[in-house]
Amino acid sequence: MVAGWLQREQSAVIEYLKEENKVLREQLGGKRLRFTDAQRRRLARRGKLVGRRGLQELGCIVTPDTILRWYRQLVAKKYDGSQRRGLGRPRTASDVRSLVVSIAVDNPSWGYTRIRDVLRNLGYEIGRTTIQNILREQGIDPAPSRERRMSWKDFLRSHWGAIAACDFLTVEVLTLHGLVRYHVLIVIDLASRRVEIGGIVHAPTGAWMMQAVRNLLDSEDGFLVGKTHLIMDRDPVFTKDVRGLLSHSRVKPVRLPARSPNLNAFAERFVLSIKSECLSKLILLGEGHLRLAVREYVAHYNRERPHQGLEGRFVVPPANDNVTGPVESHERLGVHRHSVQIVTVRALKEFGHMNGAISRFPLDHGCLLLFSTYR
């Protein structure tokens, strides 16, 4: 019963397709159809399975002899040599070519043999002549010529790790005596973009600067350990004694010309970042609150903020990059979004009078802000 039912269903489908083909041929009016090679292959493969008698019964748009001829031609092309590949060896894969160029550019002193050996260790078998042809197509000279030529990019990159820069940023802080200007000494490593706070003071002096430089030159954990040059502007606080201390510790002070902030671009860019992303969004209440804000932002800058100059990487990479689990977020300074409202000192007194204590004050727009309260 099932077989009979299936046969009736298939017969109905076949009859419908026959009638549809007749209608299509009537619409064509005897015109000859033009088929592409792909269409001929499809019809030939299907027609071979149906057979000559089946094709005649279906009344196809082409005759069975035509379909069978197409199929014979398809089989013949497999052996007549028309589908052979081009002459010569196959072209080297694009990813391997890119790897060859990258290795040659990053290592100017490496010749063809050394590049071949490195690629062999990576699992790529490639000959010296192929490497030579790839580099010649890219306009890259052989190793002796590449080694004698050094671009400014390579020169700066080779000296990047030995250069640091420093600068002062000024911040207005609200105290019991009104607005007081504080000076923050920042030092940045140009290679890694890591930032260190050298000190925060109301009015920097030569003696204070000498102590800050001693801390930076500490032989164990000083920020300037391994540095040979320190870029600075012509601020009077960088006295002759300060520069002498740096020179005695084999760190050459590089004084910039007057009114040339572009020559200290990395330090100036950090000053812009900390002001626009942190300090301009806070009402700084006392020196303790300023130190907290700067400390939290520097920690965010070094460990949590991706940097475009580093291709989106962190300054200090995480300890384990393969940590799996849910994504979590945490706050620094409690700043969420929207705007930060002004809170009067009277409102702060309601939270207590502990000197240096940190309180979390709720705002009307769903924002949170950390304040340093005082007596």
Residue pairs with C-beta under 8 A, 6 or more apart in sequence:
14 58
17 58
18 57
18 58
18 59
21 58
21 59
21 60
21 61
22 59
24 61
25 59
25 61
28 61
33 61
33 62
35 43
40 70
40 74
41 70
41 74
43 62
43 67
43 70
44 67
44 68
44 70
44 71
44 74
45 71
47 55
47 60
47 64
47 67
47 68
47 71
48 67
48 68
48 71
50 58
52 64
52 68
55 63
55 64
55 67
56 64
60 67
77 83
92 126
92 130
92 134
96 119
96 124
96 126
97 134
99 119
99 122
99 124
100 115
100 119
100 126
100 131
100 134
100 135
101 134
101 135
101 138
101 140
103 110
103 115
103 118
103 119
104 110
104 115
104 135
104 140
104 146
105 140
107 114
107 115
108 143
108 146
108 147
108 149
108 150
108 154
109 143
109 146
109 147
110 118
110 143
111 142
111 143
112 128
112 131
112 132
112 135
112 142
112 143
113 128
115 131
116 126
116 127
116 128
116 131
119 125
119 126
120 126
132 142
135 141
135 142
140 146
141 149
160 190
160 191
161 189
161 191
161 192
161 226
162 226
162 227
162 228
162 229
163 190
163 191
163 227
163 228
163 229
163 230
163 231
164 187
164 188
164 189
164 190
164 223
164 224
164 227
164 229
164 230
164 231
165 187
165 188
165 190
165 230
165 231
165 232
165 264
165 266
165 267
166 185
166 186
166 187
166 188
166 198
166 230
166 231
166 232
166 267
167 185
167 186
167 232
167 233
167 264
167 267
167 268
167 271
168 183
168 184
168 185
168 186
168 204
168 235
168 237
169 183
169 184
169 186
169 271
169 274
169 275
170 181
170 182
170 183
170 184
171 181
171 182
171 184
171 279
171 284
171 290
172 179
172 180
172 181
172 182
172 284
173 179
173 180
173 181
173 182
173 284
173 285
173 286
173 287
173 289
173 290
174 283
174 284
174 285
174 286
175 285
175 286
175 287
176 374
180 202
181 202
182 200
182 201
182 202
182 287
182 290
183 200
183 201
183 202
183 203
183 204
184 197
184 199
184 200
184 290
184 294
185 197
185 198
185 199
185 200
185 201
185 204
185 209
185 212
186 195
186 196
186 197
186 198
186 267
186 270
186 271
186 274
187 195
187 196
187 197
187 198
187 216
187 223
187 224
187 230
188 194
188 195
188 196
188 266
188 267
188 270
189 195
189 223
189 227
190 266
192 315
193 266
193 307
193 309
193 310
193 315
194 302
194 315
194 316
195 270
195 298
195 301
195 302
195 315
196 216
196 223
196 298
197 294
197 295
197 298
198 212
198 213
198 215
198 216
198 223
199 208
199 211
199 212
199 215
200 287
200 290
200 291
200 294
201 208
202 287
204 237
205 237
206 237
206 239
206 241
206 242
209 237
209 238
209 239
209 242
210 239
210 241
210 242
210 245
213 242
213 245
213 246
214 245
215 222
216 222
216 223
216 224
217 224
217 225
217 245
217 246
217 249
217 251
218 225
219 225
224 230
224 249
224 251
227 251
228 250
228 251
228 252
229 251
229 252
229 253
229 254
230 246
230 251
230 252
230 253
230 254
231 254
231 256
231 263
231 264
231 267
232 238
232 253
232 254
232 255
232 256
232 264
233 255
233 256
233 260
233 261
233 264
234 255
234 256
234 257
234 258
238 253
238 255
242 253
243 253
243 255
246 252
246 253
247 253
256 263
256 264
257 263
261 268
262 268
270 301
273 301
274 294
274 297
274 298
274 301
277 297
278 293
278 294
278 296
278 297
278 333
278 335
279 293
279 294
279 297
281 335
281 340
282 289
282 293
282 333
282 335
282 340
282 369
283 340
283 342
283 343
283 369
283 371
284 290
284 293
285 348
285 371
285 372
285 373
285 374
286 372
286 374
288 356
288 372
288 374
289 370
289 371
289 372
292 333
292 358
292 370
292 372
293 333
296 332
296 333
297 332
297 333
299 332
300 332
301 315
302 314
302 315
302 316
303 314
303 315
303 316
303 318
304 314
305 314
305 315
306 312
306 313
306 314
307 313
307 314
307 315
331 368
333 369
333 370
334 360
334 367
334 368
334 369
334 370
335 367
335 368
335 369
336 366
336 367
336 368
337 367
338 365
338 366
338 367
339 365
339 367
340 363
340 367
340 369
341 363
341 364
341 365
341 367
343 361
343 363
343 369
343 371
347 361
348 359
348 361
348 371
348 373
351 359
351 361
351 371
351 373
352 359
352 373
353 373
353 374
353 375
354 373
355 373
355 374
355 375
356 372
356 374
357 372
357 373
358 370
358 371
358 372
358 373
359 370
359 371
359 373
360 368
360 369
360 370
361 368
361 369
361 370
361 371
362 368
363 369
